Amino acid sequence: MTAKRRRDEPSQTAEAALSLDENFSYRLSMLNYLVGQRTAKIYQGEGLTAHQWKVMSVLYGATAMPAFEVAKYVTLDKAAISRAVRQLLELGYAERALGRSDARRVDVSLTAKGRACYARMAAGMARLQESLFADLGEKRKRDLFAAIDTLEAKLKADRVPE
């Protein structure tokens, strides 16, 4: 590994490999891992998996929807979503109902028990986020989210079809 350079020093050449501290993808991956560890304590405290928590997050913020629509909001494949929905149904956190506009469609939504569970987790997530951002101040926090929005929009616009 090369000697660590200060972030404000320019790279020697355009072809120079990025050091780890300058590699956005690596840094974002590490941040995701570290935040994920803290987040896991919250949903695991409710006896849930990461996939169940992600599906509940989508369903909590939406009206009833078919399970396949959850895929628009999470980075899970259809099989993982299907398993998570089935498990949430078994736990009594979700329920299925025929679609209101189309009886061929089966919608999934959270039950009162599921909404209460998610509300407890959301409170824990809010406390975690508050502690993470405590030293940033409101302007830096807004700037961070604006930068994330910009990068996300760029990556979605440049997305290669699968």
MINUDO-85453 format. One line per field, with one value per atom (N, C-alpha, C): residue number from 1; residue in three letters; atom name; x, y, z. Coordinates in Angstrom, 3 decimals, decimal comma, always signed. Example, Ala and Ser with C-alpha at 12.3 -4.5 7.8 and 13.67 -1.06 7.14 Angstrom:
% MINUDO-85453
pos <- [1	1	1	2	2	2]
code <- [ala	ala	ala	ser	ser	ser]
site <- [N	CA	C	N	CA	C]
xx <- [+13,190	+12,300	+13,200	+12,850	+13,670	+12,900]
yy <- [-5,690	-4,500	-3,300	-2,250	-1,060	+0,030]
zz <- [+7,800	+7,800	+7,800	+7,080	+7,140	+7,870]
END
This chain:
% MINUDO-85453
pos <- [1	1	1	2	2	2	3	3	3	4	4	4	5	5	5	6	6	6	7	7	7	8	8	8	9	9	9	10	10	10	11	11	11	12	12	12	13	13	13	14	14	14	15	15	15	16	16	16	17	17	17	18	18	18	19	19	19	20	20	20	21	21	21	22	22	22	23	23	23	24	24	24	25	25	25	26	26	26	27	27	27	28	28	28	29	29	29	30	30	30	31	31	31	32	32	32	33	33	33	34	34	34	35	35	35	36	36	36	37	37	37	38	38	38	39	39	39	40	40	40	41	41	41	42	42	42	43	43	43	44	44	44	45	45	45	46	46	46	47	47	47	48	48	48	49	49	49	50	50	50	51	51	51	52	52	52	53	53	53	54	54	54	55	55	55	56	56	56	57	57	57	58	58	58	59	59	59	60	60	60	61	61	61	62	62	62	63	63	63	64	64	64	65	65	65	66	66	66	67	67	67	68	68	68	69	69	69	70	70	70	71	71	71	72	72	72	73	73	73	74	74	74	75	75	75	76	76	76	77	77	77	78	78	78	79	79	79	80	80	80	81	81	81	82	82	82	83	83	83	84	84	84	85	85	85	86	86	86	87	87	87	88	88	88	89	89	89	90	90	90	91	91	91	92	92	92	93	93	93	94	94	94	95	95	95	96	96	96	97	97	97	98	98	98	99	99	99	100	100	100	101	101	101	102	102	102	103	103	103	104	104	104	105	105	105	106	106	106	107	107	107	108	108	108	109	109	109	110	110	110	111	111	111	112	112	112	113	113	113	114	114	114	115	115	115	116	116	116	117	117	117	118	118	118	119	119	119	120	120	120	121	121	121	122	122	122	123	123	123	124	124	124	125	125	125	126	126	126	127	127	127	128	128	128	129	129	129	130	130	130	131	131	131	132	132	132	133	133	133	134	134	134	135	135	135	136	136	136	137	137	137	138	138	138	139	139	139	140	140	140	141	141	141	142	142	142	143	143	143	144	144	144	145	145	145	146	146	146	147	147	147	148	148	148	149	149	149	150	150	150	151	151	151	152	152	152	153	153	153	154	154	154	155	155	155	156	156	156	157	157	157	158	158	158	159	159	159	160	160	160	161	161	161	162	162	162]
code <- [met	met	met	thr	thr	thr	ala	ala	ala	lys	lys	lys	arg	arg	arg	arg	arg	arg	arg	arg	arg	asp	asp	asp	glu	glu	glu	pro	pro	pro	ser	ser	ser	gln	gln	gln	thr	thr	thr	ala	ala	ala	glu	glu	glu	ala	ala	ala	ala	ala	ala	leu	leu	leu	ser	ser	ser	leu	leu	leu	asp	asp	asp	glu	glu	glu	asn	asn	asn	phe	phe	phe	ser	ser	ser	tyr	tyr	tyr	arg	arg	arg	leu	leu	leu	ser	ser	ser	met	met	met	leu	leu	leu	asn	asn	asn	tyr	tyr	tyr	leu	leu	leu	val	val	val	gly	gly	gly	gln	gln	gln	arg	arg	arg	thr	thr	thr	ala	ala	ala	lys	lys	lys	ile	ile	ile	tyr	tyr	tyr	gln	gln	gln	gly	gly	gly	glu	glu	glu	gly	gly	gly	leu	leu	leu	thr	thr	thr	ala	ala	ala	his	his	his	gln	gln	gln	trp	trp	trp	lys	lys	lys	val	val	val	met	met	met	ser	ser	ser	val	val	val	leu	leu	leu	tyr	tyr	tyr	gly	gly	gly	ala	ala	ala	thr	thr	thr	ala	ala	ala	met	met	met	pro	pro	pro	ala	ala	ala	phe	phe	phe	glu	glu	glu	val	val	val	ala	ala	ala	lys	lys	lys	tyr	tyr	tyr	val	val	val	thr	thr	thr	leu	leu	leu	asp	asp	asp	lys	lys	lys	ala	ala	ala	ala	ala	ala	ile	ile	ile	ser	ser	ser	arg	arg	arg	ala	ala	ala	val	val	val	arg	arg	arg	gln	gln	gln	leu	leu	leu	leu	leu	leu	glu	glu	glu	leu	leu	leu	gly	gly	gly	tyr	tyr	tyr	ala	ala	ala	glu	glu	glu	arg	arg	arg	ala	ala	ala	leu	leu	leu	gly	gly	gly	arg	arg	arg	ser	ser	ser	asp	asp	asp	ala	ala	ala	arg	arg	arg	arg	arg	arg	val	val	val	asp	asp	asp	val	val	val	ser	ser	ser	leu	leu	leu	thr	thr	thr	ala	ala	ala	lys	lys	lys	gly	gly	gly	arg	arg	arg	ala	ala	ala	cys	cys	cys	tyr	tyr	tyr	ala	ala	ala	arg	arg	arg	met	met	met	ala	ala	ala	ala	ala	ala	gly	gly	gly	met	met	met	ala	ala	ala	arg	arg	arg	leu	leu	leu	gln	gln	gln	glu	glu	glu	ser	ser	ser	leu	leu	leu	phe	phe	phe	ala	ala	ala	asp	asp	asp	leu	leu	leu	gly	gly	gly	glu	glu	glu	lys	lys	lys	arg	arg	arg	lys	lys	lys	arg	arg	arg	asp	asp	asp	leu	leu	leu	phe	phe	phe	ala	ala	ala	ala	ala	ala	ile	ile	ile	asp	asp	asp	thr	thr	thr	leu	leu	leu	glu	glu	glu	ala	ala	ala	lys	lys	lys	leu	leu	leu	lys	lys	lys	ala	ala	ala	asp	asp	asp	arg	arg	arg	val	val	val	pro	pro	pro	glu	glu	glu]
site <- [N	CA	C	N	CA	C	N	CA	C	N	CA	C	N	CA	C	N	CA	C	N	CA	C	N	CA	C	N	CA	C	N	CA	C	N	CA	C	N	CA	C	N	CA	C	N	CA	C	N	CA	C	N	CA	C	N	CA	C	N	CA	C	N	CA	C	N	CA	C	N	CA	C	N	CA	C	N	CA	C	N	CA	C	N	CA	C	N	CA	C	N	CA	C	N	CA	C	N	CA	C	N	CA	C	N	CA	C	N	CA	C	N	CA	C	N	CA	C	N	CA	C	N	CA	C	N	CA	C	N	CA	C	N	CA	C	N	CA	C	N	CA	C	N	CA	C	N	CA	C	N	CA	C	N	CA	C	N	CA	C	N	CA	C	N	CA	C	N	CA	C	N	CA	C	N	CA	C	N	CA	C	N	CA	C	N	CA	C	N	CA	C	N	CA	C	N	CA	C	N	CA	C	N	CA	C	N	CA	C	N	CA	C	N	CA	C	N	CA	C	N	CA	C	N	CA	C	N	CA	C	N	CA	C	N	CA	C	N	CA	C	N	CA	C	N	CA	C	N	CA	C	N	CA	C	N	CA	C	N	CA	C	N	CA	C	N	CA	C	N	CA	C	N	CA	C	N	CA	C	N	CA	C	N	CA	C	N	CA	C	N	CA	C	N	CA	C	N	CA	C	N	CA	C	N	CA	C	N	CA	C	N	CA	C	N	CA	C	N	CA	C	N	CA	C	N	CA	C	N	CA	C	N	CA	C	N	CA	C	N	CA	C	N	CA	C	N	CA	C	N	CA	C	N	CA	C	N	CA	C	N	CA	C	N	CA	C	N	CA	C	N	CA	C	N	CA	C	N	CA	C	N	CA	C	N	CA	C	N	CA	C	N	CA	C	N	CA	C	N	CA	C	N	CA	C	N	CA	C	N	CA	C	N	CA	C	N	CA	C	N	CA	C	N	CA	C	N	CA	C	N	CA	C	N	CA	C	N	CA	C	N	CA	C	N	CA	C	N	CA	C	N	CA	C	N	CA	C	N	CA	C	N	CA	C	N	CA	C	N	CA	C	N	CA	C	N	CA	C	N	CA	C	N	CA	C	N	CA	C	N	CA	C	N	CA	C	N	CA	C	N	CA	C	N	CA	C	N	CA	C	N	CA	C	N	CA	C	N	CA	C	N	CA	C	N	CA	C	N	CA	C	N	CA	C	N	CA	C	N	CA	C	N	CA	C	N	CA	C	N	CA	C	N	CA	C	N	CA	C	N	CA	C	N	CA	C]
xx <- [+0,852	+0,000	+0,891	+0,488	+1,273	+1,128	+2,063	+2,010	+0,756	+0,199	-1,047	-0,752	-1,501	-1,384	-2,514	-2,273	-3,351	-4,371	-5,642	-6,723	-6,643	-6,021	-5,980	-4,810	-3,941	-2,839	-3,338	-3,007	-3,457	-2,743	-3,369	-2,756	-1,559	-0,544	+0,665	+0,368	-0,419	-0,773	-2,234	-2,789	-4,178	-4,332	-3,258	-3,315	-3,072	-2,651	-2,328	-3,559	-3,321	-4,417	-4,876	-6,163	-6,703	-6,257	-5,840	-5,582	-6,935	-6,944	-8,208	-8,937	-8,201	-8,875	-9,432	-9,054	-9,600	-10,606	-10,777	-11,645	-13,074	-13,916	-15,286	-16,048	-15,945	-16,672	-16,258	-14,970	-14,477	-14,970	-14,845	-15,249	-16,747	-17,548	-18,984	-19,315	-18,603	-18,802	-18,487	-17,419	-17,055	-18,086	-18,527	-19,544	-20,836	-21,222	-22,413	-22,269	-21,103	-20,849	-20,970	-20,350	-20,356	-21,760	-22,474	-23,845	-24,726	-24,493	-25,255	-25,123	-23,929	-23,732	-24,624	-24,681	-25,519	-26,997	-27,367	-28,753	-29,196	-28,320	-28,648	-29,042	-28,393	-28,738	-30,191	-30,692	-32,064	-33,062	-32,920	-33,919	-33,725	-32,493	-32,277	-32,861	-32,906	-33,540	-35,029	-35,609	-37,016	-37,143	-36,000	-36,015	-36,164	-35,804	-35,975	-34,646	-34,733	-33,570	-33,505	-32,379	-32,226	-33,277	-33,551	-34,542	-35,938	-36,282	-37,595	-37,713	-36,650	-36,653	-36,819	-36,113	-36,229	-37,647	-38,236	-39,603	-40,572	-40,407	-41,284	-41,147	-39,933	-39,704	-40,505	-40,550	-41,311	-42,805	-43,264	-44,695	-45,199	-44,358	-44,777	-45,095	-44,302	-44,472	-45,431	-46,130	-46,995	-48,337	-49,267	-50,508	-50,213	-51,184	-50,992	-50,472	-49,577	-49,012	-48,675	-48,624	-48,187	-46,705	-46,312	-44,930	-43,924	-44,278	-43,313	-42,985	-43,880	-43,610	-42,588	-42,423	-41,423	-40,038	-39,813	-38,511	-38,076	-39,017	-38,678	-37,941	-38,065	-37,553	-36,410	-36,068	-34,999	-34,051	-32,888	-31,896	-31,937	-33,112	-33,307	-33,900	-33,554	-34,176	-35,575	-36,330	-37,727	-37,864	-36,945	-37,019	-36,816	-35,871	-35,614	-36,813	-37,431	-38,618	-39,750	-39,939	-40,997	-40,807	-39,568	-39,273	-39,549	-39,097	-39,301	-40,786	-41,550	-43,001	-43,631	-43,269	-43,826	-43,513	-42,286	-41,892	-42,655	-42,860	-43,619	-45,077	-45,623	-46,979	-47,044	-46,054	-46,022	-45,879	-45,159	-44,961	-46,174	-47,096	-48,265	-47,992	-46,886	-46,536	-47,097	-47,518	-48,061	-49,296	-50,084	-51,274	-51,456	-52,165	-52,474	-53,958	-54,274	-55,683	-55,779	-56,933	-57,154	-57,094	-56,506	-56,406	-57,769	-57,881	-59,174	-59,622	-58,674	-59,035	-58,971	-58,276	-58,115	-58,070	-59,105	-59,207	-58,161	-57,479	-56,406	-55,111	-55,064	-53,862	-53,978	-52,881	-52,846	-51,888	-52,410	-51,611	-51,128	-50,012	-49,442	-49,413	-49,722	-49,632	-49,235	-48,824	-48,481	-49,744	-49,740	-50,823	-50,542	-51,468	-51,243	-50,001	-49,846	-48,670	-47,388	-47,433	-46,278	-45,952	-46,987	-46,776	-46,176	-46,629	-46,088	-44,619	-44,306	-42,922	-42,051	-42,528	-41,745	-41,567	-42,588	-42,494	-41,406	-41,302	-40,231	-38,862	-38,732	-37,453	-37,149	-38,155	-37,949	-37,464	-37,978	-37,511	-36,030	-35,639	-34,223	-33,362	-33,871	-33,134	-32,983	-34,027	-33,963	-32,916	-32,859	-31,835	-30,437	-30,264	-28,969	-28,565	-29,470	-29,163	-28,838	-29,599	-29,341	-27,944	-27,540	-26,201	-25,108	-25,351	-24,352	-24,165	-25,257	-25,202	-24,991	-24,888	-24,810	-23,683	-22,550	-21,399	-21,357	-22,287	-22,259	-22,892	-23,941	-24,704	-25,699	-26,727	-27,818	-27,371	-26,513	-26,089	-25,308	-24,344	-23,547	-24,419	-25,394	-26,321	-27,136	-27,684	-28,436	-27,544	-26,296	-25,354	-25,036	-24,890	-24,623	-25,772	-26,998	-28,147	-28,309	-27,999	-28,064	-27,028	-25,831	-24,795	-25,221	-25,801	-26,292	-27,366	-28,300	-29,354	-28,757	-27,763	-27,128	-26,441	-25,670	-24,958	-25,931	-26,970	-27,960	-28,660	-29,033	-29,690	-28,755	-27,486	-26,520	-26,357	-26,222	-26,033	-27,278	-28,453	-29,689	-29,801	-29,422	-29,504	-28,502	-27,358	-26,305	-26,417	-27,478	-27,638	-27,657	-26,916	-26,896	-28,050	-28,897	-30,008	-29,499	-30,246	-29,834	-30,297]
yy <- [-1,181	+0,000	+1,235	+2,270	+3,493	+4,313	+5,212	+6,088	+6,949	+7,214	+7,993	+9,462	+10,004	+11,393	+12,187	+13,434	+14,295	+14,456	+14,573	+14,672	+15,929	+16,968	+18,215	+18,259	+17,228	+17,173	+16,591	+17,219	+16,683	+15,374	+14,553	+13,306	+13,633	+12,754	+12,967	+12,933	+11,962	+11,859	+11,457	+11,683	+11,299	+9,782	+9,048	+7,594	+6,992	+7,796	+7,269	+6,614	+5,478	+4,778	+5,590	+5,548	+6,251	+5,551	+6,336	+5,746	+5,462	+4,604	+4,248	+5,455	+6,400	+7,556	+8,505	+8,335	+9,140	+8,371	+7,096	+6,250	+6,320	+7,065	+7,307	+6,005	+5,096	+3,829	+3,056	+3,008	+2,316	+3,006	+4,323	+5,075	+4,923	+4,976	+4,812	+3,398	+2,411	+1,025	+0,865	+1,464	+1,378	+2,099	+3,255	+3,987	+3,176	+2,571	+1,729	+0,561	-0,044	-1,155	-0,694	+0,424	+0,915	+1,337	+2,042	+2,429	+1,186	+0,254	-0,989	-1,785	-1,775	-2,474	-1,869	-0,552	+0,129	-0,097	-0,019	-0,227	-1,647	-2,612	-4,019	-4,242	-3,556	-3,706	-3,330	-2,375	-1,903	-2,940	-3,390	-4,345	-5,734	-6,104	-7,397	-7,401	-6,232	-6,102	-6,428	-6,337	-6,696	-8,114	-8,803	-10,165	-10,242	-9,181	-9,119	-9,185	-9,535	-9,541	-8,223	-8,006	-6,799	-6,750	-7,881	-7,910	-7,589	-8,140	-7,856	-6,369	-5,822	-4,406	-3,532	-3,859	-3,070	-3,112	-4,311	-4,437	-3,678	-3,784	-3,041	-1,538	-1,067	+0,362	+0,863	+0,076	+0,454	+0,424	-0,655	-0,805	+0,224	+0,613	+1,594	+2,938	+3,293	+4,601	+4,600	+3,496	+3,404	+2,800	+2,971	+2,233	+0,805	-0,048	-1,431	-1,488	-2,432	-2,586	-4,046	-4,455	-5,820	-5,963	-7,147	-7,373	-7,009	-7,241	-6,950	-5,462	-4,590	-3,147	-2,716	-3,512	-3,207	-3,133	-3,918	-3,957	-2,595	-1,704	-0,367	+0,459	+0,075	+0,906	+0,284	-0,958	-1,634	-2,338	-2,670	-3,373	-4,865	-5,443	-6,869	-7,482	-8,743	-9,411	-9,888	-10,300	-10,674	-11,832	-12,791	-13,943	-13,509	-12,609	-12,123	-11,335	-10,556	-9,798	-10,764	-11,755	-12,740	-13,460	-13,864	-14,529	-13,600	-12,355	-11,397	-11,145	-11,015	-10,804	-12,013	-13,213	-14,432	-14,483	-14,143	-14,161	-13,110	-11,938	-10,889	-11,303	-12,003	-12,538	-13,533	-14,424	-15,440	-14,815	-13,706	-13,010	-12,154	-12,000	-11,162	-9,684	-9,355	-7,958	-7,435	-8,343	-7,943	-8,782	-8,276	-9,008	-8,808	-9,756	-9,691	-9,421	-8,729	-8,479	-8,332	-8,666	-8,461	-6,975	-6,653	-5,252	-4,613	-3,374	-2,665	-2,427	-2,097	-1,784	-3,006	-4,066	-5,248	-6,475	-7,281	-8,454	-9,518	-9,392	-10,339	-9,980	-8,796	-8,297	-8,540	-8,989	-9,191	-8,159	-7,323	-6,278	-6,723	-6,173	-6,424	-5,106	-5,165	-3,978	-4,423	-3,469	-3,779	-3,842	-4,745	-4,811	-3,768	-3,603	-2,691	-3,136	-4,447	-4,986	-4,633	-4,753	-4,424	-2,937	-2,106	-0,651	-0,245	-0,884	-0,578	-0,998	-2,166	-2,636	-1,674	-1,282	-0,373	+0,979	+1,460	+2,746	+2,700	+1,566	+1,424	+1,473	+0,771	+0,778	+2,165	+2,842	+4,174	+5,149	+5,003	+5,864	+5,602	+4,340	+3,995	+4,512	+4,417	+4,922	+6,445	+7,121	+8,585	+8,980	+8,251	+8,542	+8,287	+7,211	+6,906	+8,014	+8,397	+9,440	+10,753	+11,078	+12,309	+12,294	+11,160	+11,080	+11,155	+10,561	+10,609	+12,023	+12,782	+14,120	+15,217	+14,871	+15,862	+16,869	+16,425	+17,312	+18,034	+17,712	+18,326	+19,710	+19,907	+21,144	+21,011	+21,835	+21,727	+21,998	+23,000	+23,319	+22,167	+21,619	+20,505	+19,278	+19,073	+17,954	+18,143	+19,351	+19,636	+19,469	+19,973	+19,854	+18,386	+17,579	+16,153	+15,489	+15,734	+15,131	+15,664	+16,939	+17,494	+16,817	+16,589	+15,900	+14,468	+13,796	+12,429	+12,434	+13,385	+13,490	+13,679	+14,558	+14,835	+13,600	+12,918	+11,721	+10,607	+10,447	+9,411	+9,686	+10,930	+11,285	+11,037	+11,394	+11,173	+9,690	+8,896	+7,457	+6,804	+7,264	+6,715	+7,109	+8,333	+8,795	+8,060	+7,711	+7,032	+5,513	+5,017	+3,576	+2,806	+1,722	+0,827	-0,162	-0,331	-1,273	-2,675	-3,357	-4,704	-5,738]
zz <- [+0,000	+0,000	+0,000	-0,683	-0,770	+0,503	+0,693	+1,866	+1,779	+2,928	+2,968	+2,669	+1,728	+1,346	+1,970	+2,228	+2,708	+1,603	+1,982	+0,994	+0,141	+0,656	-0,107	-1,085	-1,093	-2,041	-3,353	-4,475	-5,765	-6,088	-6,904	-7,359	-8,224	-8,227	-9,020	-10,513	-10,948	-12,366	-12,480	-13,637	-13,869	-13,802	-14,129	-14,144	-12,762	-11,805	-10,474	-9,864	-9,236	-8,571	-7,367	-7,114	-5,954	-4,682	-3,722	-2,413	-1,775	-0,782	-0,150	+0,405	+0,973	+1,558	+0,489	-0,778	-1,871	-2,720	-2,452	-3,257	-2,721	-3,425	-2,977	-2,773	-3,717	-3,623	-2,369	-2,113	-0,916	+0,355	+0,394	+1,585	+1,843	+0,778	+0,911	+1,385	+0,865	+1,290	+2,778	+3,230	+4,653	+5,525	+5,078	+5,834	+5,906	+4,793	+4,764	+5,744	+5,771	+6,692	+8,152	+8,476	+9,852	+10,303	+9,442	+9,774	+9,839	+8,919	+8,901	+10,187	+10,781	+12,058	+13,138	+13,195	+14,192	+13,915	+12,636	+12,233	+12,570	+12,349	+12,609	+14,068	+14,961	+16,386	+16,631	+15,873	+16,068	+15,566	+14,306	+13,802	+14,383	+14,712	+15,359	+16,774	+17,399	+18,704	+18,663	+17,481	+17,275	+16,706	+16,579	+16,052	+14,538	+13,843	+12,394	+11,659	+10,377	+9,498	+8,733	+8,066	+7,251	+6,143	+5,516	+4,438	+4,958	+6,109	+6,697	+7,030	+7,604	+7,956	+6,710	+5,630	+4,395	+3,843	+3,807	+3,292	+4,187	+5,504	+6,415	+6,206	+5,943	+5,717	+4,528	+3,468	+2,280	+2,584	+3,195	+3,459	+4,463	+5,412	+6,415	+5,774	+4,783	+4,145	+2,971	+2,744	+1,573	+1,943	+1,037	+1,179	+0,730	+0,813	+0,395	-1,038	-1,301	-2,643	-2,879	-4,141	-4,404	-4,057	-3,637	-3,206	-4,295	-5,565	-6,633	-6,725	-6,262	-6,299	-5,250	-4,210	-3,184	-3,821	-4,861	-5,531	-6,063	-6,320	-6,817	-5,766	-4,504	-3,414	-2,620	-2,899	-2,141	-3,099	-2,592	-3,392	-3,068	-3,235	-3,000	-4,259	-4,513	-5,651	-5,270	-6,265	-6,045	-5,064	-5,131	-4,224	-2,773	-2,535	-1,172	-0,647	-1,524	-1,121	-0,782	-1,622	-1,399	-0,062	+0,235	+1,521	+2,691	+2,577	+3,665	+3,894	+2,820	+2,959	+3,639	+3,187	+3,793	+5,285	+5,650	+7,062	+7,863	+7,282	+7,968	+8,148	+7,161	+7,286	+8,443	+8,517	+9,577	+10,962	+11,054	+12,327	+12,713	+11,791	+12,054	+11,847	+11,181	+10,932	+9,615	+8,752	+7,456	+7,165	+6,222	+5,792	+4,300	+3,695	+2,265	+2,091	+1,015	+0,672	-0,835	-1,384	-2,811	-3,111	-4,246	-4,651	-4,795	-4,430	-4,497	-5,935	-6,799	-8,182	-9,095	-8,657	-9,490	-8,586	-8,635	-7,750	-8,072	-9,210	-9,535	-8,803	-8,309	-7,642	-6,143	-5,531	-4,078	-3,499	-2,626	-1,990	-0,617	-0,212	+1,107	+1,858	+3,140	+3,992	+5,395	+6,189	+7,571	+8,425	+9,366	+10,353	+11,431	+12,359	+13,486	+14,268	+14,436	+15,133	+14,360	+13,046	+12,215	+12,252	+12,228	+12,284	+13,631	+14,702	+16,033	+16,114	+15,573	+15,555	+14,758	+13,576	+12,749	+13,434	+14,100	+14,801	+15,876	+16,578	+17,578	+16,902	+15,793	+15,075	+14,525	+13,991	+13,431	+14,498	+15,715	+16,811	+17,085	+17,061	+17,247	+16,115	+14,891	+13,728	+13,812	+14,261	+14,396	+15,430	+16,546	+17,569	+17,017	+16,277	+15,668	+14,711	+13,834	+12,865	+13,563	+14,591	+15,343	+15,952	+16,500	+17,106	+16,038	+14,871	+13,799	+13,265	+13,188	+12,615	+13,652	+14,904	+15,979	+15,773	+15,279	+15,128	+13,781	+12,883	+11,555	+11,506	+12,247	+12,127	+10,991	+11,022	+10,044	+8,613	+8,403	+7,039	+6,434	+7,154	+6,614	+6,396	+7,252	+7,074	+5,795	+5,587	+4,351	+3,126	+3,219	+2,102	+1,803	+2,849	+2,666	+1,917	+2,358	+1,690	+0,265	+0,042	-1,315	-2,213	-1,687	-2,466	-2,776	-1,813	-2,036	-3,117	-3,040	-4,052	-5,441	-5,553	-6,840	-7,394	-6,555	-7,001	-7,375	-6,580	-6,864	-8,203	-8,445	-9,712	-10,890	-10,742	-11,817	-12,108	-11,070	-11,266	-11,861	-11,467	-12,050	-13,519	-13,850	-15,241	-16,128	-15,555	-16,311	-16,253	-15,619	-15,398	-16,708	-16,717	-17,874	-17,688	-18,698	-18,561	-18,234	-17,370	-16,968	-17,958]
END
